[in-house]
């Protein structure tokens, strides 16, 4: 084969092309490396030169931390120096979330180690949701010595958890002052919306009830700060700088511990309330709601089981009867109705009314019965108060009409809050045609005016309101707002501040002699030979005046007799008694309400007498009064626009079925 017939094979390798390609790649790589090195150098210049100060500061902050210091909470005392709320040393287990690698695993291990309850774990998880990750969150408070030792042994297995020493709130008197002092509890999401979070940076608890809540700003104090040096694990090595917290101020209440204990003992096993005030200053000397509860159970979170027991108990220990209990005042309002008759010139003190044992409205056959079936015969004002004649007040109420009756009773604080300085006060109910039309969509009937005249029907009052109204009568018109705050004392400077006394406008009568007429009747109740509580005054250390009351809690049909035996306890009458002593120069005003206690003279009056004996015989009683700075006039408390229909209205006599022509 000739050379010309052979094909030329393609070249397997182009060396020139490969050299060019390699050179291009080296150039690109070199340029890229130069650019990257330039960027790194630029970043280094930016970090080390431009932002040198900023990152130096951050570096120091990795070593130094500023920690808030909780202020010691102010203490609470009674007027005679009895400690009612204190701070005790306590140890709590806390966690800083950002330092815990696996929170759920750690909680599982701690649950078996410290016997954590479901409630404690739920509360802890709830706090985690609204706490910042670098802040400590309390898992379990008030650790026992055994729990402290167990955690100390296993601490190396639980990074982010630590034991912090602090002060825990404690109430040494337990149940005795729970409804006044209240208690503190852990700060909730709702609390965070109202408190100054910067001032509560190291605080875990805030006031929830009673004085603890109403005086929170005084008791809490101001937060402090300290700058500390920490190691890589976050443990404090030393304190670099410290600004101490400002402790909360101490509070002295107007309550007398001895009188409070006597009132609790006097109530015995009854459910009810006792309020004792100084009508000259408005100071509350005793304030008892029974049964009560131990506030210490609420401080670190009450268990569900215990709270369920308290909230479902038929005795209702959590219910503040003295402040929120609303009861028909019964015959305790008769002195006020008598004053209305005098003030509006409807009835003179000497005018007599014939009491046959019943009363009927004109042109109506329905009989409104007197408590004394045979009647009282001819009855004047003094006799009507001393013997609590219902017929006298049926007649007087009808002559007054509901509008004038409502106006006078409202001047004594019935149907509106007194303005006492703890939260949760109930307003009671002072019915009127306007109220009934608004609440019941019904007209007002004449028979309803009659039963308001004897303190029954829709009418409801609190024990505190009754003590307030009694104080107005005792002082012949002075309306001083009741209060618990006696003194505020700064524990650092020992300076004291006394509160101002606030008063409402005086209850002025057309003739000051009207006070004497009514007080003479109340004096006859306990000091007269035939008064409804005449045995109560025997051997008393001072002369006192009072008025019994019995509030019916179930209805009796026309012509039916009231049972005196075999009545279930929950259907028995409430027993009431109001009093003030001494008659000529009153120092105390008292209201007693005993739930289902029967007659006021039999059950409630002896309780008041026991308190009078204790107070004026000086048995462990301090009668010192806190000197006020000034007196201020307060506007009348508003009457609530709407109130629910009370169950006690079932006890009212049946009214006539025609609207009252007087209204």
C-alpha positions in Angstrom: 0.0 0.0 0.0 1.3 3.3 -0.9 1.9 6.1 1.7 -0.7 8.2 -0.1 -3.4 5.7 0.7 -2.9 5.9 4.6 -5.3 8.2 6.7 -3.8 10.7 9.1 -4.8 9.9 12.7 -5.9 12.7 15.1 -3.4 13.9 17.8 -4.1 12.3 21.2 -2.6 15.3 23.2 -2.4 19.1 22.6 0.4 20.2 24.7 0.1 23.9 23.8 -3.5 24.0 24.6 -3.0 22.4 28.0 -0.2 24.8 28.9 -2.5 27.8 28.1 -5.4 26.2 30.2 -3.1 25.6 33.2 -1.7 29.1 33.1 -5.2 30.6 33.1 -6.3 28.5 36.0 -3.2 29.4 38.0 -3.9 33.1 37.3 -7.6 32.8 38.5 -6.6 30.9 41.6 -3.9 33.4 42.4 -6.3 36.3 42.0 -8.9 34.5 44.1 -6.4 33.9 46.9 -5.3 37.5 46.8 -8.9 38.6 47.1 -9.7 36.2 49.9 -6.6 37.2 51.8 -7.6 40.8 51.3 -11.0 40.2 52.7 -9.6 38.4 55.8 -7.1 41.2 56.4 -9.9 43.8 56.0 -12.1 41.9 58.5 -9.2 41.7 60.9 -8.7 45.4 60.6 -12.4 46.0 61.2 -12.5 43.8 64.3 -9.2 44.8 65.8 -8.9 48.4 64.9 -12.3 49.8 64.0 -14.4 47.9 66.6 -11.6 47.4 69.2 -13.5 49.1 72.0 -16.8 47.3 71.4 -15.3 43.8 71.5 -13.0 44.6 74.4 -16.2 45.5 76.4 -17.9 42.3 75.3 -14.8 40.3 76.4 -15.0 41.9 79.9 -18.7 41.1 80.1 -17.9 37.5 79.6 -16.0 37.8 82.8 -18.1 40.4 84.7 -21.8 40.3 85.3 -24.3 42.7 86.8 -26.8 40.9 89.1 -29.9 42.4 90.7 -30.2 42.1 94.5 -33.7 41.6 95.9 -34.7 44.1 98.7 -35.9 42.6 102.0 -39.6 42.9 102.2 -41.0 45.1 105.0 -42.4 43.4 108.1 -46.0 43.7 109.3 -47.0 44.1 113.0 -50.1 44.6 115.0 -50.6 47.8 116.9 -49.1 46.2 120.0 -46.0 44.9 118.3 -47.1 41.3 117.5 -45.3 40.1 114.4 -47.8 39.2 111.7 -45.6 38.8 108.6 -41.8 38.1 108.7 -38.9 37.0 106.4 -37.2 33.7 107.2 -33.9 32.4 105.8 -34.7 30.0 102.9 -32.9 28.1 100.2 -34.3 27.7 96.7 -33.2 25.6 93.7 -32.9 27.8 90.6 -32.0 27.3 87.0 -30.5 29.6 84.3 -32.1 28.2 81.1 -29.3 29.1 78.8 -26.8 27.1 80.9 -28.9 23.9 81.0 -28.1 21.7 78.0 -31.2 19.5 78.2 -33.9 21.0 80.5 -36.4 18.1 80.3 -33.7 15.5 81.0 -32.5 17.5 84.0 -36.0 17.9 85.3 -36.6 14.2 85.0 -33.5 13.5 87.0 -34.3 16.1 89.7 -37.9 14.8 90.0 -36.7 11.5 91.4 -34.0 13.2 93.4 -36.0 15.9 95.2 -39.5 14.5 94.9 -40.8 17.3 92.8 -44.6 17.5 92.4 -46.5 18.0 89.2 -47.7 21.4 90.4 -44.1 22.5 91.0 -43.0 21.4 87.6 -46.0 23.0 85.9 -45.3 26.3 87.7 -41.6 26.1 86.7 -42.4 25.5 83.0 -44.9 28.4 83.1 -42.2 30.7 84.5 -39.8 29.6 81.8 -42.2 30.9 79.1 -42.1 34.5 80.3 -38.6 34.7 81.8 -35.4 35.6 79.9 -33.0 32.8 79.2 -30.2 34.3 81.1 -32.3 34.9 84.3 -32.6 32.4 87.1 -35.9 30.7 87.5 -37.0 29.1 90.8 -37.8 25.4 90.5 -38.4 24.6 94.2 -38.4 26.9 97.2 -37.7 26.3 100.9 -35.5 23.3 100.5 -35.1 21.0 103.5 -31.6 20.2 104.8 -32.0 16.7 103.3 -32.8 18.1 99.8 -29.9 20.6 100.1 -27.5 17.7 100.8 -28.9 15.5 98.0 -28.5 18.3 95.4 -25.0 19.2 96.7 -23.8 15.6 96.1 -25.3 15.5 92.5 -24.6 19.1 91.5 -21.8 18.1 89.0 -24.4 16.3 87.0 -26.7 19.3 86.7 -25.1 22.3 85.0 -27.1 25.5 85.1 -28.8 24.6 88.4 -27.8 26.2 91.7 -29.0 26.7 95.3 -29.6 30.4 96.2 -30.0 31.6 99.7 -32.7 34.2 100.4 -35.6 35.3 102.5 -39.0 33.6 102.4 -42.3 35.2 103.6 -43.8 33.6 106.7 -46.9 34.3 108.7 -46.3 33.3 112.4 -49.9 33.9 113.4 -51.3 31.5 110.8 -55.0 31.7 110.4 -55.7 34.4 113.0 -54.9 37.4 110.6 -55.1 35.7 107.2 -58.1 37.7 106.0 -56.5 41.0 106.8 -52.8 40.5 106.2 -53.3 38.3 103.1 -50.3 36.6 101.6 -47.6 36.8 98.9 -47.3 34.5 95.9 -45.1 34.0 92.9 -45.2 36.7 90.2 -47.5 35.7 87.4 -47.9 36.8 83.8 -50.7 39.1 84.9 -48.5 40.6 87.6 -45.8 41.4 85.0 -48.2 43.7 83.2 -48.6 46.0 86.2 -45.3 45.9 88.1 -42.1 47.8 87.4 -40.1 44.9 86.0 -36.8 46.7 86.5 -37.6 47.1 90.2 -38.7 43.4 90.5 -35.7 42.0 88.5 -34.6 39.9 91.5 -38.0 39.5 93.1 -40.0 36.3 92.7 -43.1 37.1 94.9 -45.6 39.9 95.2 -48.6 40.6 97.3 -51.7 38.8 96.3 -54.3 39.5 99.0 -55.1 41.8 101.9 -52.5 44.3 103.2 -49.7 42.4 101.4 -51.4 43.5 98.1 -52.8 46.9 99.1 -49.4 48.1 100.5 -47.2 46.3 98.0 -45.3 49.5 97.0 -44.5 50.3 100.6 -43.5 46.7 101.6 -41.4 45.8 98.5 -38.5 48.4 98.6 -36.0 49.1 95.8 -33.8 46.6 94.0 -30.0 46.7 94.4 -27.2 45.6 92.0 -23.8 44.0 92.3 -21.1 43.5 89.7 -19.4 40.1 90.0 -16.6 38.2 88.4 -17.5 34.8 87.1 -15.6 31.8 85.7 -16.3 29.9 82.5 -19.1 27.9 84.2 -20.8 31.1 85.4 -19.9 30.7 89.1 -19.2 33.8 91.0 -15.6 34.3 91.9 -15.7 37.7 93.6 -17.9 40.8 94.0 -16.3 43.8 92.2 -18.9 46.5 93.0 -22.1 46.5 95.0 -25.1 48.8 95.4 -27.2 47.5 98.2 -31.0 47.3 97.9 -33.4 49.5 99.8 -35.5 47.4 102.2 -39.2 47.8 102.2 -40.8 49.8 105.1 -42.4 48.0 108.1 -46.1 48.4 108.6 -48.0 48.6 111.9 -51.6 47.8 111.6 -54.4 49.2 113.8 -55.4 45.7 114.8 -55.0 44.6 118.4 -53.7 41.1 118.6 -55.2 40.4 122.0 -58.7 41.6 120.9 -58.4 39.7 117.7 -57.6 36.5 119.6 -60.6 37.1 122.0 -62.9 37.6 119.0 -61.8 34.3 117.4 -62.3 32.5 120.7 -65.7 34.1 121.3 -67.0 32.9 117.9 -66.1 29.4 118.9 -67.2 26.8 116.4 -69.7 29.2 114.7 -69.2 30.5 111.2 -69.4 34.3 111.1 -67.6 37.6 111.4 -66.7 40.2 114.0 -65.6 43.7 113.4 -64.5 46.2 116.1 -63.6 49.8 115.2 -62.7 53.0 117.0 -65.5 55.3 115.9 -63.4 58.4 116.7 -60.5 57.5 114.3 -61.8 54.9 112.0 -59.2 52.4 113.2 -60.1 48.8 112.9 -59.2 47.0 116.2 -60.4 43.5 115.4 -61.4 41.9 112.1 -62.4 38.2 112.2 -63.8 36.0 109.5 -64.3 32.4 110.6 -63.4 29.8 109.6 -60.0 30.9 108.2 -57.0 29.4 106.4 -53.2 29.2 106.8 -51.7 31.8 104.4 -48.3 30.0 104.5 -49.6 27.4 102.1 -49.9 30.0 99.4 -46.4 31.5 99.5 -44.5 29.0 97.4 -47.5 27.7 95.5 -50.3 25.8 97.0 -50.9 22.2 95.9 -53.9 21.5 93.8 -55.3 19.0 96.3 -55.1 21.5 99.2 -56.6 24.3 97.1 -59.4 22.0 96.0 -60.1 21.1 99.7 -60.2 24.8 100.7 -62.2 26.0 97.7 -64.9 23.3 97.9 -65.3 23.1 101.6 -68.8 23.9 102.7 -67.3 26.2 105.5 -65.8 28.4 102.8 -62.6 29.3 104.7 -61.2 31.4 101.8 -64.3 33.6 101.9 -63.7 36.9 103.8 -67.1 37.1 105.6 -66.2 40.4 107.4 -65.4 42.1 104.1 -67.4 40.3 101.5 -70.2 38.5 103.4 -73.6 40.0 102.5 -76.3 39.3 105.0 -79.8 40.8 105.6 -79.1 43.2 108.5 -82.4 42.4 110.2 -83.4 44.5 113.1 -80.0 46.2 113.4 -81.3 48.8 111.0 -84.2 49.8 113.1 -82.3 52.6 114.9 -81.5 54.1 111.5 -85.1 53.8 110.4 -86.2 55.5 113.6 -83.8 58.4 112.8 -85.4 58.7 109.4 -88.8 59.1 111.0 -87.5 61.9 113.2 -85.5 63.6 110.5 -88.4 63.7 108.0 -90.9 64.7 110.8 -93.0 61.6 110.1 -92.9 60.4 113.7 -92.0 61.9 117.1 -90.3 59.9 119.7 -93.3 59.9 122.0 -95.9 59.0 119.5 -97.2 55.5 120.0 -98.2 52.8 117.6 -100.6 50.0 118.5 -99.0 46.6 117.9 -101.5 43.7 117.9 -98.9 41.3 116.6 -99.4 42.0 112.9 -99.7 44.8 110.4 -101.7 45.2 107.1 -101.5 47.8 104.4 -104.6 49.9 103.8 -107.2 47.9 101.8 -105.1 44.7 101.9 -105.8 41.6 104.0 -102.2 40.3 104.0 -100.8 40.3 107.5 -97.1 41.2 108.1 -96.4 39.5 111.4 -94.4 40.7 114.4 -91.9 38.4 116.0 -94.0 38.5 119.1 -97.3 36.8 118.2 -99.3 38.5 120.9 -98.0 41.9 120.0 -96.4 44.7 122.0 -99.4 46.9 122.6 -98.8 50.7 122.6 -95.3 51.3 121.4 -93.2 54.5 121.2 -89.8 54.9 119.6 -87.7 54.0 122.6 -89.8 50.9 123.4 -89.8 49.9 119.7 -86.0 49.8 119.7 -85.6 48.1 123.1 -88.2 45.4 122.2 -87.5 45.3 118.4 -91.2 45.8 117.5 -91.7 44.9 113.9 -95.1 46.4 113.6 -93.8 49.8 114.7 -91.3 49.8 111.8 -93.8 48.4 109.2 -95.9 51.4 110.0 -93.0 53.8 110.0 -91.6 52.5 106.8 -94.9 52.8 105.0 -95.3 56.4 106.2 -91.8 57.3 105.1 -91.9 55.6 101.7 -89.0 53.8 100.0 -87.4 56.9 98.7 -86.9 58.7 102.0 -86.0 55.4 103.6 -83.4 54.7 101.0 -82.0 58.2 101.3 -81.5 58.0 105.0 -80.0 54.4 105.1 -77.6 55.4 102.3 -76.2 58.3 104.5 -75.1 55.6 106.9 -73.1 53.8 104.3 -75.5 50.9 103.5 -75.5 49.8 99.9 -72.0 51.2 99.2 -68.4 50.3 100.0 -66.9 52.0 103.1 -63.6 52.5 101.3 -61.5 50.4 103.7 -57.8 50.0 102.7 -57.7 46.4 101.6 -59.1 45.1 98.2 -62.2 43.1 97.6 -64.9 44.9 99.7 -68.5 44.1 98.8 -71.0 46.9 98.6 -74.1 45.1 99.9 -77.5 46.0 98.5 -79.8 48.9 99.4 -82.8 48.3 97.2 -84.8 51.0 95.5 -87.5 51.2 92.8 -84.9 52.1 90.3 -82.7 49.1 91.2 -85.6 46.7 91.0 -86.7 48.0 87.6 -83.1 47.7 86.3 -82.3 44.4 87.9 -85.6 42.6 88.0 -87.6 44.4 85.3 -90.5 44.7 87.9 -92.2 47.6 89.7 -91.8 48.3 93.4 -94.5 47.0 95.7 -95.6 48.6 99.0 -94.9 45.4 100.9 -91.3 45.6 99.9 -91.0 49.0 101.6 -92.2 47.4 104.8 -89.6 44.6 104.8 -86.8 47.1 104.1 -88.0 48.8 107.3 -87.0 45.7 109.3 -83.8 45.0 107.3 -85.0 42.0 105.3 -86.0 41.2 101.8 -83.6 42.3 99.1 -81.5 44.3 101.5 -77.9 43.1 102.2 -75.1 44.5 104.4 -71.6 43.4 105.3 -70.3 43.2 108.9 -67.9 46.0 108.1 -70.8 48.2 106.9 -72.7 47.5 110.1 -69.7 48.5 112.3 -69.3 51.7 110.2 -72.9 52.6 110.6 -72.8 51.9 114.3 -69.8 54.2 114.6 -71.8 57.0 113.0 -74.6 56.6 115.5 -72.1 56.4 118.4 -70.4 59.6 117.5 -73.6 61.3 116.6 -72.8 61.8 112.9 -69.1 61.5 112.4 -68.4 59.3 109.4 -64.8 58.2 109.5 -63.6 55.7 106.8 -62.4 52.5 108.5 -58.8 51.6 107.9 -56.1 49.1 108.9 -52.9 51.1 108.3 -51.6 52.5 111.6 -48.0 53.5 110.9 -45.3 53.1 108.3 -41.7 52.8 109.7 -38.5 53.1 107.7 -36.2 50.4 109.1 -33.1 52.3 108.1 -33.9 55.8 109.3 -36.5 54.7 111.8 -38.7 57.5 110.6 -42.5 56.9 111.0 -45.4 58.1 108.9 -48.9 58.1 110.2 -51.8 58.0 107.7 -54.3 60.7 107.2 -57.8 60.2 108.5 -60.4 60.3 105.8 -64.0 61.2 106.6 -67.2 61.5 104.7 -69.6 64.4 105.2 -71.2 64.3 108.7 -74.7 62.9 109.0 -76.5 66.1 110.1 -79.9 65.9 111.6 -82.5 68.7 111.8 -82.3 68.5 115.6 -79.3 67.0 117.5 -81.7 65.7 120.1 -82.8 63.0 117.6 -79.5 61.2 118.3 -80.3 61.1 122.0 -83.7 59.6 121.3 -82.4 56.7 119.3 -79.4 56.1 121.5 -81.7 55.9 124.5 -83.5 53.1 122.8 -80.3 51.2 122.1 -79.2 51.8 125.7 -82.5 50.2 126.8 -81.9 47.2 124.6 -79.1 46.0 127.0 -79.7 48.0 130.2 -83.4 48.0 130.4 -85.2 45.4 132.5 -87.0 44.0 129.5 -84.8 44.8 126.5 -84.1 42.1 124.0 -80.5 41.7 125.3 -81.0 42.9 128.9 -79.0 39.9 130.3 -76.0 40.9 128.3 -75.2 44.0 130.4 -75.1 42.3 133.8 -71.8 43.0 135.5 -70.4 44.9 132.5 -67.3 47.0 133.1 -68.9 50.0 131.3 -72.3 51.0 130.2 -72.9 50.2 126.5 -75.7 50.4 124.0 -76.7 47.9 121.3 -79.2 46.4 119.0 -80.1 42.8 118.4 -80.9 41.4 115.0 -82.2 38.1 113.6 -82.2 37.6 109.9 -84.6 35.1 108.5 -83.2 32.9 105.8 -86.3 31.0 104.6 -89.9 32.0 103.9 -92.9 31.3 106.0 -96.3 31.1 104.4 -99.2 33.2 105.5 -100.8 31.7 108.6 -97.9 29.2 109.1 -95.9 29.2 112.4 -92.2 29.5 112.4 -90.4 26.4 113.7 -88.2 26.8 116.7 -86.9 23.2 116.8 -85.9 20.6 114.3 -84.8 23.2 111.7 -81.7 22.1 109.7 -78.7 24.3 110.5 -78.5 25.8 107.0 -82.1 27.1 107.4 -81.6 28.6 110.9 -81.7 32.4 111.3 -78.5 34.5 111.2 -77.8 36.1 114.5 -76.6 39.8 114.5 -75.7 42.3 117.1 -74.3 45.8 117.0 -73.0 47.8 120.0 -70.9 50.7 121.1 -69.2 51.5 124.4 -69.2 53.4 126.6 -72.6 55.1 125.8 -71.5 58.6 126.8 -68.0 58.6 125.3 -67.7 55.8 122.8 -64.4 54.2 122.3 -65.4 51.1 120.3 -68.1 50.1 117.9 -68.9 46.4 117.3 -70.7 44.3 114.8 -71.2 40.6 115.1 -72.8 38.2 112.5 -73.2 34.5 113.3 -74.3 32.5 110.4 -77.3 30.3 111.3 -76.7 31.1 114.9 -80.4 31.6 115.8 -81.4 34.7 117.8 -79.1 37.8 118.0 -79.7 38.1 121.8 -78.9 34.5 122.4 -75.8 34.0 120.2 -74.4 37.3 118.9 -74.8 39.6 121.9 -72.7 37.5 124.3 -69.9 37.6 121.8 -69.9 41.4 121.8 -70.1 41.5 125.6 -67.0 39.3 125.8 -65.1 41.7 123.6 -66.3 44.7 125.7 -65.1 42.9 128.9 -61.7 42.2 127.3 -61.2 45.7 126.0 -62.2 47.7 129.1 -60.7 45.3 131.6 -57.3 45.7 129.8 -56.6 42.0 129.4 -53.5 42.1 127.2 -54.9 45.1 125.3 -53.1 48.2 124.1 -55.5 51.1 123.8 -52.8 53.4 122.3 -54.0 55.2 119.2 -51.9 56.2 116.3 -51.8 60.0 115.9 -53.0 61.0 112.4 -51.3 63.8 110.4 -54.5 65.3 109.1 -58.1 64.7 108.3 -59.6 64.7 104.9 -63.1 64.6 103.7 -63.9 61.9 101.2 -66.8 61.7 98.8 -69.5 59.2 99.4 -68.8 55.8 98.0 -70.8 55.1 94.9 -73.9 52.8 95.0 -73.4 49.9 92.6 -75.3 50.2 89.4 -76.3 46.5 89.3 -76.4 43.8 91.9 -77.5 40.2 91.6 -80.7 39.2 93.3 -79.9 37.9 96.8 -81.0 34.4 97.9 -82.0 35.9 101.2 -84.9 37.7 99.5 -86.8 34.4 99.8 -87.2 35.1 103.5 -89.2 38.3 102.9 -92.9 38.5 103.6 -94.9 38.4 100.4 -95.6 42.0 99.1 -98.9 43.2 97.8 -99.3 42.9 94.1 -99.9 46.6 93.3 -97.1 49.1 92.7 -96.5 51.5 95.6 -98.5 54.7 95.1 -95.9 56.6 97.1 -93.3 56.0 94.4 
